[in-house]
Amino acid sequence: MNQAEAIRSAYPESPARLSVIPLGGVEEIGLNMTVFEYGQDMIVVDAGLMFPEEDMLGVDFVIPDITYLLENRDRLRAIILTHGHEDHTGALPFVLRALPVPVYGTPLTLALVQQKLREYEFDEEAVLIPVQPRDVITIGAITVEFIRVTHSIVDGVALGIKTPLGSIIHTGDFKLDPTPVDGELMDFHTFSRYGEEGTLLMLSDSTNAGKGGFTFSEKEVRRAFEDILAKKHGRIIIATFASNIHRIQQAIDVAVQFGRKVFMCGRSMLSNAQIALELGYLKIPEKTWLTIDRLKDMPDNEVVILTTGSQGEPMSVLSRIATDEHKHITIREGDTVILSAKMIPGNERSIGRIINHLMMRGADVKYEKTSEIHVSGHASKEELKLMMNIVRPRYFVPIHGEYRHLSFHARLAEKSAILKENIFILGNGSVLELSESGPTMAGKVHAGRIFIDGKGAPSVEDIVLRDRRRLGHDGIVIVLVGIEKKTRQVIIGPEIISRGFVFEDVSQDIINEVRDLMTQTIMTVEEDVIADVSLLQAKLRSRLKKYLRDTMDRYPMIMPIILEV
């Protein structure tokens, strides 16, 4: 008797119906959240966020609408996490406030979640339960087995979900890496066991379903790092995602190999590295990691700097370095900057601007299109087909991708001998119901997006109300600057316009002080920063916000307007 049969015999009166409901993560990248229901038991896999698109003004990030979970809170038993990336965990601070259920995840995943909860001043005591690969937990009529996978973050797992009706494989994010940095191979044996016992349904990562062949091993990045460090004698600056512990480990290993010291910049980079170090996932030889204040004392050929900002975020560490705004690091001739991350769609222009700034200052910039300094963490076509052939599911649902990715993956499933009528491309809120008589599309539940501004506003309506309160209490300050398009010279202003703010009740001297501050700010930034409207706006807003906070203890809405004439 296999485990699914054992569960069925233990729950003979349970209705033989299994529902699968994505609340996010299909027809989009991010917002990953999938509901599994059997009888009175409901579990949720992942609770991710998505960063805003260009037209989502005033929005910091987006989370899934959890109305359906709130309506069924009495049946929700747990949230299961596949790995620590924010598109799988970022919504938890908001979800757990409304639904304080146990959260299961591997040690690094939960350490990153705990850090995020502290950052959001989460007052309640969250129940975070650590698990290891091959652990099995029972939640009512459902059991969950954690299966090790290789990905671009340590401690990733797939899930083997067993119900009285049959077994489900949820792959999480994965690729088939035969030479992982930490030596922890993907657990092919367990996936094969599910295939031999019979898998009812598989949900699989579709991110690279349109990409042919196999995804390169993470160790290929080390070869690129070695090649660059062997040829360069200046400082090496590597920008990558703070969660990519394997990438950080390889950068450290290569730095040690070439006799260099490592300096880390960026709050998330420092925090994640410290967490990984404490958990034993990151290994740094003694006296290799130095504090940034010691950078000025080191010869250029002994320096490797690890930093965040690979996506060109305006106020990130790399952006500040690129525009000579960083306290400790100024780009100079001989520096090499490596952008060791994929350009996320929508960020190309921002990243391009950063590359331009770096090269103007004399840096040699290596990025995805010019050097092999990044590999994906997601499986390509041949790996996806191999996974299907190992697991051999009766029914298949592609997840984690835009519609084109899901469609590509569905075609691969057909080529892997899964019947076309057994392949389902779901939308958010779609209900796939499986029973002894077969699969049924059983309508839709409420699903959508919640727009978040800051750390507490739960919806776009509250953002509007919050901004109205802010305008009513502290008013608005507009900084108007006109720049001549060809010469990049300031020809208008800066003019200071305020409504509902204290400027209206004080002497002209205060307004003159603010105007002088803005003029000084513009004069002290580099000419190429003036040419970059988004960077100049961010700089003016930051400087004026600090001035008004320190001198008047007021927080008006600040709106820099840059006119090119």
Secondary structure, DSSP 4 states (H G I P E B T S, - for coil): --HHHHHHHH-TTS-SEEEEEEEESBSBSS--EEEEEETTEEEEE----BPPPTT-TT-SEEEE--HHHHHTTTTEEEEE-S---HHHHTTHHHHHHH----EEE-HHHHHHHHHHHHHTT--S---EEE--TT-EEEETTEEEEEEE-B-SSTT-EEEEEEETTEEEEE--S-B--SS-TT-----HHHHHHHHHH-EEEEEEE-TTTTS-S-PPPTHHHHHHHHHHHHH--S-EEEE--TT-HHHHHHHHHHHHHTT-EEEE-SHHHHHHHHHHHHHTSS---TTTEE-GGGGGGS-GGGEEEEES-TT--TTSHHHHHHTT--SS----TT-EEEE-S---TT-HHHHHHHHHHHHHTT-EEE-TTTSS----SS--HHHHHHHHHHH-EEEEEEESB-HHHHHHHHHHHHHTT--GGGB--PPTTEEEEEETTEEEEEEE----EEEEBTTTB-SHHHHHHHHHHHHHHH-EEEEEEEE-TTT--EEEEEEEEEESSGGGGS-HHHHHHHHHHHHHHHHHS-HHHHT-HHHHHHHHHHHHHHHHHHHH----EEEEEEEE-
